[in-house]
Amino acid sequence: MHGVALNAAHGQLLRLNVPPSNSDSQELFSRYFTSLRLAFGLVCIGGGLLMTCHWMGYIPDTNRMMDEARSKRCDSLAITTAGMIRAGDWANLEATLWTLSHRDDELLSIGLRTEKGALRIDTGKHRDLWQNAAKESGYVTVHVPITLNKRRWGQLEFCFVSDRVGGFMGWLDQPIIKILLFFLIVGSFIYSLFIGRALGIFESVQVVPDRVRQALNTLAEGLLVLDEREKIILANEAFAAKVGISADELRGRSVTSLSWVKDHGIAAGDYPWRQPKDAGGATSERLIRYRINDHEQCIFSINSAPIESSDRGHRGTLVTLRDVTLLEHNRTELEAMLAVLKENRDEISRKNRELEILATQDSLTGCFNRRAFFERFDIAFRFSKQYNIPLACVMVDNDHFKSVNDNYGHHIGDEVLRKVGALLRKLHSDAQVVCRFGGEEFCIMLPGYNVADAAAAAERIRVGITQIRLNDPAELRLSASIGVSDLTFDANEPQALINQADACLYVAKRSGRNRVVCYDPSMADIDTEASAPREDVHGAAKKQDILSPSSPPVRSLLSALAFRDADTAEHSRRVANHCVRTGHGFLNDNELNLIEVAGLLHDIGKIGVPDHILLKPGALTDAEWKLMGLHDQISVEIVANLIESEELLSIIRFHHCKFGDSDKNDEGPVGQSIPVAARILTIADSYDAMVSDRVYRKGRTHEEAVAELRRCAGRQFDPEWVERFVASFESASSSPEKQGSESNPAVHAVHFSKQIERLVDAVDAHDPKFVKNLTQRVRKIALGYQLDDVAVAALKLESSVDDENQQWEAILEQSETLIDVCRAAQDRMIRFE
């Protein structure tokens, strides 16, 4: 609107008479000369149109008309002459020709000549005139043939005097030329008077007509018209009212004499209205403060444009002033809030890093914990096997550690572990993962190391541990037994490689400790249970008989899914509960465990779905559904890499197969060939999807979902299991209690804080739909973790976003409150951990 007002006012003022300068006579002459040029141009255009009309025959040619009339008269006389010759009336013929010749002043002579050239009648000197006419330009001759009895008899000859002047004067004598000259001379004068009148050259000078003044006074923005000396010619009512000075008092004052505050880079000579004069261009959105009184200031956003004369000379400046005091105040507050928001986001990111450390590292030594270690070990093991790259494993055990605890206390034992952990992390880079494996044992993964390289690295570790000294007790000396192995000994999984290094560790201890032992195939039969019994955490879940929701890989995957998308994790838990409830009485305990794990992990592939699709607040497009559909394949691949159970993979792989529609199963099983657990899982999955609320739709009721299941029974679902599924609700006295594995509170905190981090980004991007969606997620998570204060703050923010009349600044303030509460909740989680 600011630019529109400036353009409109500028267009009005360009048509005004700018007040006279010191060179009024020169300016007046220049303008008058301009009007003459315009008039001459208009006359030339008119003349061109006249000539065009003449050439096209729209204007009669008098000379041609005279020639045509003379020709007709001669033809008529020739016809009369032929009749008299035929009658032999020569006397009357000659008398007639003599009479006509003497009566017509233009007709000099008439002659009747036979075909043989004899002149039968001569009205007077015709012979001489006819001969001279061919040589002199003052005569016009006409001859008309006479025919008797269809034979040429002779011709009747006429000699006229020519009234046309030759040369330049003859050209000027043409009627069309006379008309053009008259039009050019008289028209130029008349047009110049008219144009001069239209331009106001001859009018009394009036700076701003009343009609323009009234139009400018209707503008809500302030407006000033300045002359070339920066004197105010016009100030509209909006500006006069804002500064508290009447428009009449402002008129004639220098604009720089007003109470401008010289800040924001406004120094003498740098006022925004001077740039159009100095640089010849317009300025826009320059801010300048104005002191209204001792206690009040306002801020104007100034646009200015030059007012130019017809010869492009500078005649003044048009200035519009928009009061942006409130906007600047809001902008300052908004910047302050955004700064706080950024600070909170940085703080949340910092705490996220702290929580990730708590979730992946051992709090005592700073080394990776076993869960994080195995995640990295699995990846490195598969990569090394696939590309035939060396990979070594080193097991480190502190010698006589129990004696340290017994003799010096557990606090000294903890200090020993801290020192050893610090040494191991110092000796190995991030790629060489160091893990506190349990108690006083450490495990190190060395990508790119063969057994010889790993043995050299282990020796450096052994020597480093012997050099560790404590201030108290100063006499304490440490040593370690170390086992080393690599992939050359045919370990088929990470746990097997660890077991090989563990066997070496046992040999090192049995051989006197404080040494490094490398693996040899002969150690395969060594029983290490007596020296270092430990649980095969990584491999346990790969045995079907102990596969359960509490297995470490299942717990890790569920934590990762909850971290990625809490709604999907909750959906998976509800589906698992539906599956277990439906299978009771029909499946044995192992099968119930298996179907519960399948329910928990059937959507684990959504970890690989991009955020803009997984967290989209509205309905998905066809292309997005296509990408979302890939999560089933991703689920199978993730589970296959971590859990060795073909039955579990079959359930997850085939749970989308249609019971009675083989055309849509992509060569998958049909009907009773589909695993029973997969048939139950697809019913439970579809039911929970139907009854769950979405941002873009309300969930169906239980009765509506059951009706839909029964409608699709036989085609999509197994009818027998649909009825058992429905019956499981009727037989249950209460809703099934949600079963879940306990997980690291730090993992919960990371998941929670990630949602907050996304919320901060959405607020920063001014995306109300995404803010609402993420606020709902935060509230759900808070309710699940019993964080009532967070849930209340999230509900208030959600209400603010729903209010269409709510200002964005208020939403920012509510967001800041929610983030502060969330930070406090994070602190509680970290302290709990």
C-alpha positions in Angstrom: 0.0 0.0 0.0 2.9 2.3 0.8 4.3 2.0 -2.8 0.8 2.3 -4.3 0.2 5.5 -2.5 3.5 6.9 -3.7 2.8 6.0 -7.3 -0.7 7.5 -7.2 0.5 10.7 -5.7 3.4 10.9 -8.0 1.1 10.4 -11.0 -1.0 13.3 -9.8 1.9 15.6 -9.2 3.5 15.0 -12.6 0.6 16.8 -14.1 0.9 19.8 -11.8 2.7 23.1 -12.4 5.8 23.1 -10.3 6.6 26.4 -8.7 8.8 28.7 -10.8 12.5 28.6 -10.2 15.1 31.4 -10.7 15.2 30.7 -14.5 11.4 31.2 -15.1 11.8 32.8 -18.6 14.1 30.0 -19.8 11.7 27.4 -18.4 8.7 29.2 -20.1 10.5 29.3 -23.4 11.5 25.7 -23.1 7.9 24.7 -22.4 6.6 26.9 -25.2 9.1 25.4 -27.6 7.9 21.9 -26.5 4.3 22.9 -27.3 5.4 24.1 -30.8 7.1 20.8 -31.4 4.1 18.9 -30.4 1.9 21.1 -32.6 4.2 20.7 -35.6 4.1 16.9 -35.1 0.3 17.0 -35.1 0.2 19.2 -38.2 2.6 16.8 -40.0 0.3 13.9 -39.2 -2.7 15.8 -40.5 -0.8 16.8 -43.7 0.1 13.2 -44.3 -3.5 12.2 -43.9 -4.5 14.8 -46.5 -1.9 13.6 -49.0 -3.1 10.1 -48.5 -6.7 11.1 -49.2 -5.5 12.9 -52.3 -3.6 9.9 -53.6 -6.5 7.7 -53.0 -8.8 10.0 -54.9 -10.9 11.2 -52.0 -10.0 14.8 -52.9 -11.1 16.0 -56.5 -8.3 17.0 -59.0 -9.5 20.3 -60.7 -7.0 20.0 -63.6 -8.1 16.6 -64.5 -11.7 17.6 -64.3 -11.0 20.5 -66.8 -9.2 18.2 -69.1 -12.1 15.7 -69.1 -14.6 18.5 -69.8 -12.5 19.9 -72.7 -12.2 16.4 -74.2 -15.9 15.8 -74.1 -16.6 19.2 -75.8 -14.1 18.3 -78.6 -15.7 14.9 -79.1 -19.2 16.5 -79.4 -18.0 19.0 -82.0 -16.3 16.2 -83.9 -19.6 14.3 -84.1 -21.4 17.4 -85.5 -18.6 18.0 -88.0 -18.8 14.4 -89.3 -22.6 14.9 -89.9 -22.1 18.1 -91.8 -19.4 16.6 -94.0 -21.7 13.7 -94.8 -24.4 16.2 -95.8 -21.9 18.3 -97.8 -22.8 21.4 -95.8 -19.3 22.9 -95.9 -20.4 26.5 -95.6 -22.3 26.0 -92.4 -19.5 23.8 -91.0 -16.9 26.5 -91.6 -19.1 29.2 -90.1 -19.8 27.1 -87.0 -16.1 26.4 -86.5 -15.2 30.0 -86.9 -17.9 31.1 -84.4 -16.7 28.6 -81.8 -13.1 29.5 -82.2 -13.8 33.2 -81.6 -16.2 32.8 -78.7 -13.9 30.6 -76.5 -10.9 32.5 -75.1 -9.0 29.4 -74.4 -9.6 28.0 -77.9 -7.0 29.6 -80.2 -7.9 27.8 -83.5 -9.7 24.9 -85.1 -8.6 23.0 -88.1 -10.2 20.2 -90.3 -7.6 18.0 -91.9 -8.1 15.2 -94.3 -6.5 11.8 -94.1 -4.0 12.9 -96.8 -2.9 15.9 -94.7 -4.7 18.7 -96.6 -6.2 21.4 -94.3 -9.7 21.9 -95.6 -10.9 24.4 -92.9 -8.6 26.8 -90.9 -10.2 29.2 -88.4 -7.1 31.5 -88.4 -3.4 30.7 -88.2 -4.2 27.1 -87.3 -1.4 25.8 -89.5 1.2 27.9 -87.7 -0.2 27.3 -84.2 -0.4 23.5 -84.7 3.2 23.3 -85.8 4.5 25.6 -83.0 2.5 23.6 -80.3 4.9 20.7 -80.6 7.9 23.0 -79.8 6.5 25.4 -77.3 5.0 24.7 -73.8 2.2 27.3 -73.8 -0.2 25.3 -76.0 -2.5 22.4 -75.5 -3.5 20.4 -78.6 -6.4 18.0 -79.0 -7.3 16.0 -82.2 -10.4 13.9 -82.6 -10.5 11.4 -85.6 -13.5 11.7 -88.0 -14.9 8.5 -89.6 -17.2 8.3 -92.6 -18.7 5.0 -93.8 -16.5 3.2 -91.3 -13.4 4.6 -92.9 -11.1 7.2 -91.4 -11.8 10.5 -93.3 -9.4 12.8 -91.4 -9.3 14.6 -88.0 -10.6 17.7 -86.3 -7.8 19.6 -84.6 -8.0 22.0 -81.6 -5.3 24.3 -80.3 -5.9 25.7 -76.7 -3.9 28.1 -74.7 -2.3 26.5 -71.6 -3.3 28.2 -68.3 -0.8 26.1 -66.2 2.4 27.6 -65.0 5.5 25.4 -65.2 8.4 25.0 -62.7 8.2 25.5 -59.0 5.5 28.2 -59.2 3.4 25.8 -61.2 3.9 23.2 -58.4 2.9 25.7 -55.8 -0.2 26.6 -57.8 -1.7 23.1 -57.3 -4.8 23.1 -55.1 -3.6 20.3 -52.8 -0.3 22.1 -52.2 -2.2 25.3 -51.3 -4.3 23.3 -48.8 -1.2 21.7 -47.2 0.6 25.0 -46.8 -2.4 26.6 -45.2 -2.8 23.7 -42.9 0.8 23.7 -41.8 1.0 27.4 -41.1 -2.4 28.1 -39.6 -2.7 24.6 -38.0 0.7 24.9 -36.2 -0.3 28.2 -34.7 -3.7 27.0 -33.5 -2.4 23.6 -32.2 0.4 25.3 -30.3 -2.1 27.6 -28.6 -4.3 24.6 -27.7 -1.4 22.5 -26.4 0.0 25.4 -24.5 -3.4 25.9 -22.9 -3.7 22.2 -22.1 -0.2 22.1 -20.4 -1.0 25.2 -18.4 1.8 27.3 -19.8 -0.3 30.4 -20.1 -2.3 29.8 -16.9 -1.5 31.5 -13.7 0.9 29.3 -11.7 -1.0 27.1 -9.1 1.2 24.5 -7.2 -1.4 22.0 -6.2 -5.0 22.3 -7.4 -7.7 21.8 -4.8 -8.9 18.6 -6.4 -5.4 17.0 -6.0 -5.0 18.4 -2.5 -8.3 16.8 -1.5 -7.3 13.5 -3.1 -4.0 13.5 -1.2 -5.7 14.4 2.1 -7.7 11.1 1.8 -4.5 9.1 2.1 -3.9 7.5 5.5 -0.2 7.9 5.1 1.7 11.2 5.5 2.7 12.9 2.3 5.0 15.9 1.6 5.7 17.7 -1.7 9.1 19.4 -1.6 10.6 21.9 -4.1 14.2 21.8 -5.2 15.3 23.7 -2.1 13.6 21.1 0.2 10.9 23.6 1.1 7.5 22.0 1.9 5.0 22.9 -0.9 2.3 20.6 0.4 1.7 18.5 3.5 -1.4 16.4 3.7 -3.6 16.2 6.7 -2.4 12.8 7.9 1.2 14.1 8.3 0.1 17.4 9.9 -2.0 15.5 12.4 0.8 13.1 13.3 3.4 15.8 13.9 1.0 18.2 15.6 1.6 21.1 13.1 -1.0 22.5 10.8 -0.6 22.1 7.1 -0.5 25.9 6.6 2.3 26.2 9.2 4.3 23.4 7.5 4.0 25.0 4.0 7.1 26.9 3.2 9.2 25.4 6.0 12.4 23.5 5.2 11.7 19.8 5.8 15.1 19.3 7.5 14.1 21.9 10.2 11.5 19.5 11.6 12.3 17.5 14.7 13.9 14.5 13.1 16.0 12.2 15.4 19.4 11.6 13.8 19.9 8.0 14.5 19.7 4.8 12.5 22.5 6.1 10.4 20.7 9.4 9.5 23.4 12.0 9.6 23.5 15.5 8.1 23.2 15.2 4.3 21.8 11.6 4.5 18.1 12.3 4.7 16.1 9.9 2.5 14.5 12.7 0.4 17.9 13.9 -0.8 18.8 10.7 -2.7 16.3 11.3 -5.5 17.9 14.8 -6.1 21.5 13.6 -5.7 21.4 10.2 -7.3 18.4 10.6 -9.5 16.5 7.5 -8.2 13.8 6.7 -5.8 14.3 5.5 -2.2 12.1 3.1 -0.4 11.5 1.9 3.2 14.0 4.2 4.9 13.3 4.4 8.6 13.7 7.7 10.5 12.5 8.8 13.9 10.5 11.9 14.6 10.3 13.6 18.0 6.7 14.6 18.6 7.5 16.0 22.1 9.9 15.4 24.9 8.2 12.2 25.9 7.1 10.7 22.6 8.7 9.7 19.4 7.3 7.9 16.3 9.0 6.0 13.5 8.3 6.8 9.8 9.0 4.5 6.9 9.9 6.9 4.1 9.6 6.5 0.3 10.6 9.3 -1.9 10.6 9.9 -5.7 11.8 12.8 -7.8 9.5 15.3 -9.6 11.1 16.1 -12.9 10.5 18.9 -15.5 9.9 18.2 -19.1 13.7 18.3 -19.9 14.4 15.8 -17.1 15.5 18.5 -14.7 14.9 18.1 -11.0 12.0 20.3 -9.8 11.2 18.7 -6.4 10.6 15.5 -4.4 7.5 13.6 -3.5 7.8 12.0 0.0 5.4 9.5 1.6 5.7 8.8 5.3 4.1 5.7 6.8 3.9 5.5 10.6 5.5 2.2 11.6 5.9 2.8 15.3 3.7 -0.1 16.3 5.1 -2.4 13.6 8.7 -1.6 14.7 7.7 -2.1 18.3 6.2 -5.5 17.4 9.2 -6.3 15.2 11.6 -5.6 18.0 9.6 -7.8 20.4 9.4 -10.5 17.7 13.1 -10.4 17.2 13.6 -10.6 20.9 11.2 -13.6 21.1 12.9 -15.2 18.1 16.3 -14.7 19.8 14.9 -16.4 22.9 13.4 -19.1 20.7 16.8 -19.7 19.0 18.5 -19.8 22.4 15.9 -22.3 23.5 16.4 -24.4 20.4 20.2 -24.3 20.9 19.7 -25.3 24.5 17.4 -28.1 23.4 19.9 -29.3 20.9 22.6 -29.2 23.5 20.5 -31.3 25.9 19.6 -33.6 23.0 23.3 -34.3 22.6 23.6 -34.8 26.4 20.6 -37.2 26.2 22.1 -39.1 23.3 25.3 -39.5 25.2 23.3 -40.8 28.2 21.4 -43.2 25.8 24.5 -44.5 24.0 27.4 -44.1 26.5 28.4 -45.6 29.8 28.1 -42.9 32.4 31.2 -44.0 34.4 33.8 -44.4 31.7 32.4 -42.3 28.7 32.7 -45.4 26.4 29.8 -46.8 24.4 27.3 -49.0 26.2 26.6 -52.4 24.8 23.4 -51.5 22.9 25.1 -48.7 21.0 28.2 -50.8 20.6 26.3 -53.7 18.9 24.5 -51.3 16.6 27.8 -50.1 15.2 29.4 -53.5 15.4 26.6 -55.1 13.3 27.0 -52.4 10.6 30.8 -52.7 10.5 30.7 -56.5 10.5 28.4 -56.7 7.5 30.3 -54.0 5.6 33.7 -55.8 6.2 32.2 -59.2 5.2 30.6 -57.7 2.0 33.7 -55.8 0.8 36.4 -58.2 2.3 37.8 -55.5 4.6 39.8 -56.5 7.7 38.0 -56.1 11.0 39.5 -57.0 14.4 38.0 -57.3 17.9 40.0 -56.7 21.2 38.7 -57.8 24.7 40.4 -56.1 27.6 40.0 -57.3 31.3 41.6 -55.5 34.2 43.6 -58.0 36.3 42.7 -58.5 39.9 40.0 -55.9 39.8 38.0 -57.6 42.5 41.0 -57.2 44.8 41.0 -53.4 44.1 37.4 -53.1 45.1 37.9 -55.3 48.2 41.1 -53.6 49.4 40.6 -50.0 48.4 36.8 -49.6 48.1 34.4 -49.3 45.1 35.2 -45.6 44.6 38.8 -46.5 43.8 37.5 -49.2 41.5 35.4 -46.7 39.7 38.4 -44.4 39.4 40.4 -47.2 37.9 37.7 -47.9 35.3 37.5 -44.2 34.5 41.3 -44.0 33.9 41.3 -47.2 31.8 38.3 -45.9 29.8 40.0 -42.5 29.2 43.1 -44.3 28.0 41.3 -46.5 25.6 39.3 -43.5 24.1 42.6 -41.6 23.8 44.3 -44.4 21.9 41.5 -45.0 19.5 39.5 -42.8 17.1 35.8 -42.5 16.8 35.7 -45.1 14.0 37.4 -47.6 16.4 34.5 -48.1 18.8 35.4 -48.6 22.5 32.7 -50.2 24.7 32.5 -51.0 28.4 31.4 -54.5 27.9 30.6 -55.3 31.5 32.1 -54.8 34.9 35.9 -54.4 34.4 35.8 -55.6 30.8 36.1 -53.5 27.7 35.6 -54.4 24.0 37.2 -52.6 21.1 36.2 -52.8 17.4 39.0 -52.0 15.0 37.8 -51.6 11.4 40.6 -52.0 8.9 42.9 -53.9 11.3 44.1 -57.5 10.8 45.2 -59.6 13.8 48.8 -58.4 13.7 47.8 -54.7 13.7 45.3 -55.4 16.4 47.9 -57.2 18.5 50.2 -54.2 18.2 47.4 -51.9 19.3 46.6 -54.2 22.2 50.2 -54.2 23.3 50.0 -50.4 23.4 46.9 -50.6 25.6 48.6 -53.1 27.9 51.6 -50.9 28.4 49.4 -47.8 28.8 47.4 -49.5 31.6 50.6 -50.5 33.5 51.6 -46.8 33.5 48.4 -45.6 35.1 48.9 -44.0 38.5 46.5 -42.8 41.1 47.3 -40.1 43.6 45.7 -42.2 46.3 46.6 -45.0 46.7 49.9 -44.1 45.0 51.2 -47.7 45.4 48.4 -49.2 43.3 49.7 -50.8 40.1 47.4 -52.0 37.3 47.6 -54.6 34.5 45.3 -56.1 32.0 44.8 -59.3 30.1 43.9 -58.8 26.4 42.5 -61.1 23.8 42.6 -60.4 20.0 40.9 -61.9 17.0 39.8 -60.9 13.5 37.7 -62.1 10.5 40.3 -64.5 9.2 39.1 -67.1 11.7 35.7 -67.4 10.0 33.5 -65.7 12.6 30.0 -65.7 11.0 28.5 -63.0 13.2 29.7 -60.3 15.6 29.1 -62.3 18.7 31.3 -65.1 17.3 34.1 -62.7 16.8 33.7 -61.4 20.3 33.7 -65.0 21.6 37.0 -65.6 19.9 38.6 -62.6 21.5 37.0 -63.7 24.8 38.7 -67.1 24.5 42.0 -65.4 24.0 41.3 -63.3 27.1 40.7 -66.5 29.1 44.0 -68.0 27.8 45.8 -64.7 28.8 44.5 -64.9 32.3 45.3 -68.6 32.7 48.8 -67.9 31.4 49.7 -65.5 34.1 47.8 -62.3 33.1 49.3 -59.0 31.9 49.7 -60.1 28.4 48.2 -60.1 24.9 47.0 -63.3 23.3 45.9 -63.7 19.6 43.3 -66.2 18.5 44.2 -69.6 17.3 41.6 -72.1 15.9 42.8 -74.5 18.7 41.1 -72.2 21.2 37.7 -73.0 19.8 37.0 -75.7 22.4 38.1 -73.7 25.4 35.4 -73.4 28.0 35.3 -69.8 29.1 32.3 -70.2 31.4 34.4 -70.7 34.5 36.5 -67.6 33.9 34.2 -65.0 32.3 30.6 -66.1 32.1 28.5 -63.5 30.2 25.2 -63.3 28.4 25.2 -63.4 24.6 23.1 -60.2 24.5 23.4 -59.8 20.7 22.7 -63.4 19.8 20.0 -64.2 22.3 17.2 -62.7 20.3 18.2 -64.8 17.3 17.0 -67.9 19.1 13.3 -68.4 18.5 12.6 -70.2 21.8 13.4 -67.0 23.8 12.1 -64.4 21.4 9.9 -62.0 23.3 9.0 -58.3 23.5 11.7 -57.9 26.1 14.5 -59.2 24.0 17.2 -56.5 23.5 16.9 -56.2 19.7 13.1 -55.8 20.0 13.5 -53.2 22.8 16.1 -51.3 20.8 13.9 -51.2 17.7 10.9 -50.0 19.7 13.0 -47.3 21.3 14.2 -46.2 17.8 10.6 -46.2 16.5 9.3 -44.2 19.5 12.2 -41.8 19.0 11.3 -41.4 15.3 7.4 -41.2 15.7 5.6 -41.8 18.9 2.2 -42.2 17.2 3.4 -45.1 15.1 5.0 -46.7 18.2 1.7 -46.4 20.1 -0.2 -47.8 17.2 2.2 -50.8 17.1 1.7 -51.4 20.8 -2.1 -51.3 20.4 -1.9 -53.7 17.4 0.3 -56.1 19.4 -2.3 -56.0 22.3 -5.1 -56.8 19.8 -3.1 -59.7 18.4 -2.4 -61.2 21.7 -6.0 -60.8 23.0 -7.3 -62.4 19.8 -4.9 -65.3 19.9 -5.6 -66.3 23.5 -7.0 -69.8 23.6 -6.0 -70.5 20.0 -2.2 -70.0 20.0 0.5 -71.4 22.4 2.8 -69.2 24.5 5.6 -69.2 21.9 3.2 -68.2 19.1 1.7 -65.5 21.3 5.2 -64.1 21.9 5.9 -64.3 18.2 2.7 -62.5 17.1 3.2 -59.8 19.8 6.7 -59.1 18.5 5.3 -59.0 14.9 2.7 -56.5 16.0 5.4 -54.4 17.7 7.7 -54.4 14.7 5.4 -54.6 11.7 5.7 -50.8 11.1 9.4 -50.5 12.1 10.2 -49.6 8.4 8.6 -46.1 8.9 12.0 -45.2 10.4 13.1 -44.9 6.8 10.2 -42.7 5.7 11.1 -39.0 5.2 9.8 -36.5 7.9 7.7 -34.5 5.4 5.7 -37.6 4.7 5.7 -39.4 8.0 4.8 -36.2 10.0 2.6 -34.6 7.3 -0.5 -33.1 9.0 -2.8 -33.6 6.1 -3.8 -36.5 3.8 -1.0 -38.0 1.6 -0.9 -37.7 -2.2 -0.6 -40.7 -4.5 3.1 -40.1 -4.9 3.6 -39.9 -1.1 1.5 -43.0 -0.5 3.8 -44.8 -3.0 6.8 -43.8 -0.9 5.0 -44.7 2.4 4.3 -48.1 0.9 8.0 -48.9 0.9 8.0 -49.1 4.7 6.8 -52.7 4.6 9.9 -53.8 2.6 12.1 -51.8 4.9 10.5 -53.4 8.0 11.3 -56.9 6.6 15.0 -55.9 5.9 15.5 -54.3 9.3 14.1 -57.3 11.2 16.0 -59.8 9.0 19.3 -58.1 9.9 18.7 -58.1 13.6 16.5 -61.2 14.4 17.0 -64.6 13.0 13.4 -65.9 12.8 11.9 -67.0 9.6 8.4 -67.3 11.2 8.6 -63.7 12.4 9.7 -62.5 8.9 6.9 -64.4 7.3 4.3 -62.8 9.5 5.6 -59.3 8.8 6.2 -60.0 5.1 2.8 -61.4 4.4 0.5 -59.6 6.8 -0.7 -57.3 3.9 -1.7 -60.3 1.7 -5.4 -60.4 0.7 -7.2 -63.5 2.0 -9.3 -64.0 -1.1 -7.7 -61.8 -3.8 -4.7 -63.4 -5.3 -4.4 -60.7 -8.0 -3.3 -58.2 -5.5 -0.8 -60.3 -3.5 2.2 -60.0 -5.9 2.7 -63.8 -6.0 2.2 -64.0 -2.2 0.2 -66.7 -0.4 -3.6 -66.7 -0.5 -6.3 -67.9 1.9 -5.2 -70.6 4.4 -1.7 -70.4 2.9 -1.1 -67.1 4.7 0.4 -67.7 8.2 -2.3 -67.5 10.9 -0.4 -64.8 12.8 -0.2 -62.7 9.6 -4.0 -63.0 9.1 -4.6 -61.9 12.7 -2.0 -59.1 12.4 -3.7 -57.6 9.3 -7.1 -57.5 11.0 -5.7 -55.8 14.1 -3.6 -53.4 12.1 -6.6 -52.4 9.9 -9.0 -52.1 12.9 -6.6 -49.7 14.8 -6.0 -47.6 11.7 -9.8 -47.2 11.3 -10.6 -46.2 14.9 -7.5 -43.9 15.4 -8.0 -40.2 14.9 -5.9 -38.4 12.3 -5.4 -34.7 11.8 -7.3 -34.8 8.6 -10.1 -37.1 9.7 -11.9 -38.4 12.8 -11.5 -42.0 13.7 -14.5 -44.4 13.2 -16.4 -45.9 16.1 -15.8 -49.5 17.2 -19.1 -50.5 15.6 -18.3 -48.9 12.3 -14.8 -50.5 12.2 -16.3 -53.9 13.0 -18.9 -53.5 10.2 -16.1 -52.6 7.8 -14.0 -55.7 8.8 -17.1 -57.9 8.3 -17.8 -56.2 4.9 -14.3 -57.0 3.7 -14.2 -60.5 5.2 -13.6 -63.2 2.6 -11.9 -60.8 0.2 -9.3 -59.0 2.4 -9.6 -60.7 5.8 -10.1 -64.3 7.0 -13.8 -64.4 8.0 -13.2 -66.9 10.8 -10.5 -64.7 12.5 -12.6 -61.6 12.0 -15.3 -63.1 14.2 -12.7 -64.2 16.7 -11.2 -60.7 16.7 -14.7 -59.2 17.4 -15.5 -61.8 20.0 -12.2 -61.0 21.9 -13.6 -57.5 22.6 -16.9 -58.9 23.9 -15.2 -61.5 26.2 -12.7 -59.0 27.6 -13.8 -57.5 30.9 -11.7 -54.5 30.3 -9.4 -53.1 27.7 -6.2 -55.0 27.4 -3.4 -53.6 29.5 -0.7 -52.2 27.3 2.4 -54.3 27.6 5.7 -52.8 26.9 9.3 -53.2 27.6 11.1 -50.9 29.9 13.4 -48.6 28.1 16.1 -46.2 29.0 14.6 -42.9 30.3 17.3 -41.1 28.3 15.9 -42.6 25.1 12.4 -41.3 26.1 13.9 -37.9 26.8 15.7 -37.8 23.4 12.4 -38.8 21.7 10.5 -36.1 23.6 13.1 -33.4 22.9 13.3 -34.2 19.2 9.6 -33.4 19.0 10.2 -30.1 20.7 13.1 -29.4 18.3 10.8 -29.9 15.4 8.2 -27.7 17.1 10.7 -24.9 17.4 11.5 -25.2 13.6 7.8 -25.1 12.8 7.2 -22.0 14.9 10.3 -20.4 13.3 8.9 -21.2 9.8 5.5 -19.6 10.7 3.7 -22.9 9.8 0.5 -23.0 12.0 -0.6 -26.4 10.6 2.6 -28.1 11.5 2.8 -26.3 14.8 -0.6 -27.7 15.7 0.3 -31.2 14.6 3.6 -31.2 16.5 1.9 -29.7 19.6 -0.6 -32.5 19.6 2.3 -35.0 19.4 4.1 -33.3 22.3 0.9 -33.3 24.4 0.4 -37.0 23.7 3.9 -37.8 24.7 3.7 -35.7 27.8 0.5 -37.5 28.9 2.2 -40.8 28.3 5.2 -39.8 30.5 2.8 -38.2 33.0 4.3 -34.7 32.4 1.1 -32.8 33.3 2.7 -29.4 33.2 3.9 -30.0 29.6 0.5 -31.3 28.6 -1.3 -28.2 29.9 1.2 -25.8 28.2 0.8 -27.8 24.9 -3.0 -27.6 25.2 -2.8 -23.8 25.6 -0.6 -23.5 22.5 -2.9 -25.8 20.5 -5.9 -23.5 21.5 -3.9 -20.4 20.4 -3.2 -21.9 17.0 -6.8 -22.9 16.5 -7.9 -19.3 17.2 -8.0 -17.5 13.8 -8.0 -14.1 15.5 -4.9 -14.9 17.5 -1.8 -12.8 16.6 1.4 -14.7 15.7 3.2 -12.9 18.6 0.9 -14.5 21.1 1.5 -17.9 19.5 5.3 -17.3 19.8 4.8 -16.4 23.5 2.8 -19.6 24.1 5.5 -21.5 22.3 8.2 -20.0 24.4 6.3 -21.0 27.5 5.9 -24.6 26.3 9.6 -24.8 25.4 10.6 -23.6 28.9 8.4 -26.2 30.5 9.8 -28.9 28.2 13.3 -27.9 29.1 12.5 -28.3 32.8 11.0 -31.7 32.0 14.2 -32.7 30.2 16.2 -31.7 33.2 14.1 -34.0 35.4 14.6 -36.9 32.9 18.3 -36.3 32.9 18.4 -36.3 36.7 16.3 -39.4 36.8 18.8 -41.1 34.5 
